Amino acid sequence: MRWRRLPRPATIADPAHQTASILWLGYDAPQSVLSDATETTWADNAREPLNDFLTGIDAAHAGEVNSTVLGHSYGTLVAGETMRDHPDLPVDKAIFVGSPGVGVDHAKDLHIPADQVFSATAENDLINLAPPNAGTLAPLNPKAYMRLFDDHSILYGYDPTSDDFGGRTFKVADGGDWGLNGTPAHSQYWDGASLRGMAKIVTGGQP
């Protein structure tokens, strides 16, 4: 699985320390992009389990872990809501890729320094078309079309790659073409320069 690719470039970036990568799937994830993923319910239900998991990891290592939460797609909302609602969460850095929004409008609302919040979205990632949440009458609600005129509004808060969000961005590959081949760009963050950038962030460097 692609998440397993991170430790190797992290070791190259910082050979003096060990880096472990853990995939957390301790919640019911949305199964449909067009229905389930347009609701926060799945993320709402994941906040406590993710908090418990991260707190447990920290306790098991006596607080000696430098922890980075890396969220992808809807997982960025899960991570963002958890950080938002748990000010004492033992997290040092956050990385959000391909995000539809993280549940806050500003990086400072995640309770870690804003310069330790990193985000990136591939140019050809179809998540770029995500509109603000306009409710059940979206086609009739002007808010559904505000992203055409306002570059920081997105489905779940401000776009974390926008200047208004207040975090930091890093360079990733453009990904596949739009059209029918646009979807793969949403999952191509664990390749090449994109992966190396995340490895540098995790190890305290500059992407």
C-alpha positions in Angstrom: 0.0 0.0 0.0 1.2 3.5 -0.8 1.3 4.8 2.8 4.2 2.3 3.4 6.4 4.3 1.0 6.9 7.2 3.5 9.5 5.7 5.9 12.2 5.1 3.2 12.4 8.7 1.9 12.0 9.9 5.5 15.1 7.9 6.5 17.0 9.4 3.6 15.9 12.9 4.7 16.9 12.3 8.3 19.0 9.2 8.8 19.7 10.0 12.4 16.1 9.2 13.5 13.6 6.4 12.9 10.4 7.0 11.1 7.3 4.8 11.4 4.2 5.1 9.2 0.9 3.8 10.6 -2.3 3.6 8.6 -5.3 4.2 10.9 -8.7 2.9 9.7 -10.5 2.9 13.0 -13.8 4.4 11.7 -16.5 3.8 9.2 -15.4 5.7 6.1 -17.8 7.1 3.5 -18.3 4.7 0.6 -19.8 7.1 -1.9 -18.2 10.3 -3.2 -21.5 11.9 -4.3 -23.6 11.1 -1.2 -21.7 9.8 1.9 -18.7 12.1 1.4 -20.8 15.2 1.3 -21.8 14.6 5.0 -19.6 15.2 8.1 -21.3 12.4 10.0 -18.4 9.9 9.2 -15.8 12.4 10.5 -17.9 13.4 13.5 -18.0 9.7 14.6 -14.2 9.3 14.1 -13.1 12.2 16.3 -13.0 10.3 19.6 -11.5 7.1 18.2 -8.7 8.9 16.4 -8.0 11.0 19.6 -7.8 7.8 21.6 -5.4 6.2 19.1 -3.0 9.1 18.9 -3.1 9.6 22.7 -2.3 5.9 23.1 0.6 6.1 20.8 2.0 9.0 22.6 1.5 7.4 26.0 3.2 4.1 24.9 6.3 6.1 23.9 6.3 8.3 27.1 5.7 11.4 25.0 8.9 11.0 23.1 7.3 10.7 19.7 7.3 13.6 17.2 3.9 12.9 15.6 2.6 14.0 12.3 -1.0 13.4 11.2 -1.3 12.9 7.5 -4.8 13.1 6.1 -5.8 12.4 2.5 -9.2 13.3 0.9 -12.0 12.9 3.4 -9.4 11.8 5.9 -8.3 15.4 6.1 -11.7 16.3 7.5 -11.3 13.5 10.1 -7.9 14.7 11.1 -9.0 18.4 11.1 -12.1 17.8 13.2 -10.1 15.7 15.7 -7.4 18.4 16.1 -10.0 21.1 16.3 -12.0 19.4 19.1 -9.0 18.1 21.1 -6.7 21.1 21.9 -4.3 18.8 23.8 -3.9 16.2 21.1 -0.3 15.0 21.0 0.3 16.1 17.4 3.3 18.2 16.3 2.6 18.6 12.6 -0.3 18.1 10.1 -0.2 17.3 6.4 -3.4 17.5 4.3 -3.4 16.4 0.7 -6.3 16.3 -1.8 -8.5 18.0 0.9 -12.2 19.0 0.6 -11.7 21.1 3.7 -10.6 20.2 7.3 -13.5 21.5 9.3 -11.9 24.9 10.2 -11.3 28.1 8.3 -7.9 28.8 9.8 -4.8 26.8 10.5 -4.6 28.3 14.0 -7.8 26.6 14.9 -6.0 23.2 14.8 -4.2 24.0 18.0 -0.7 23.7 16.7 1.5 26.4 15.2 0.2 27.5 11.8 3.6 27.0 10.2 3.4 23.3 11.1 0.2 22.8 9.1 1.1 21.8 5.5 -1.3 21.3 2.6 -1.2 20.4 -1.1 -3.6 19.6 -3.9 -2.5 18.4 -7.3 -3.5 20.7 -10.1 -5.4 18.0 -11.9 -7.1 16.6 -8.7 -10.8 16.6 -9.2 -11.2 17.7 -5.6 -10.5 21.2 -7.0 -14.1 21.2 -8.2 -15.6 20.7 -4.7 -18.1 23.6 -4.0 -18.9 25.0 -0.6 -21.5 23.0 1.4 -24.8 24.4 0.2 -27.2 22.0 2.0 -29.8 19.7 0.5 -31.1 22.3 -2.0 -27.6 22.8 -3.5 -28.7 23.3 -7.1 -31.0 26.1 -6.1 -28.6 27.6 -3.5 -26.3 30.3 -4.8 -23.7 29.3 -2.2 -23.1 26.1 -4.2 -21.5 28.2 -6.9 -19.5 30.6 -4.8 -16.2 28.9 -5.4 -16.4 30.2 -8.9 -15.9 33.7 -7.4 -14.2 32.9 -4.1 -11.0 30.9 -4.1 -10.9 29.9 -0.4 -14.4 28.4 0.2 -14.6 24.7 -0.2 -16.9 21.9 1.0 -15.7 21.8 4.7 -14.3 25.2 5.5 -11.6 27.2 3.8 -9.4 25.5 1.2 -6.3 24.6 3.3 -4.1 25.4 0.3 -5.4 29.0 0.2 -3.6 32.0 1.6 -6.6 32.8 3.8 -6.2 29.5 5.6 -2.9 30.6 7.0 -0.9 27.4 6.9 1.9 26.4 4.5 1.7 24.7 1.1 4.2 22.5 -0.6 4.7 21.4 -4.2 3.2 18.2 -5.5 3.0 16.7 -9.0 0.1 17.9 -11.2 -1.2 14.4 -11.5 -3.1 12.8 -14.4 -5.2 14.7 -16.9 -8.7 16.0 -16.3 -11.5 14.2 -18.1 -11.9 10.5 -17.4 -8.3 10.2 -16.3 -8.6 12.9 -13.7 -9.4 10.7 -10.8 -6.0 9.1 -10.5 -4.5 12.5 -9.6 -6.4 12.3 -6.4 -4.3 9.4 -5.3 -0.9 10.2 -6.7 0.6 12.0 -3.6 2.7 9.0 -2.7 5.0 9.2 -5.7 8.2 11.1 -6.6 8.7 14.7 -5.5 5.3 14.7 -3.7 6.4 11.8 -1.5 9.8 13.3 -0.9 8.2 16.6 0.2 6.0 14.9 2.8 9.1 13.0 4.0 10.9 16.3 4.6 8.0 17.7 6.5 7.7 14.6 8.7 11.4 14.8 9.6 11.3 18.5 10.3 12.8 19.8 7.1 11.6 22.1 4.4 9.6 20.6 1.5 
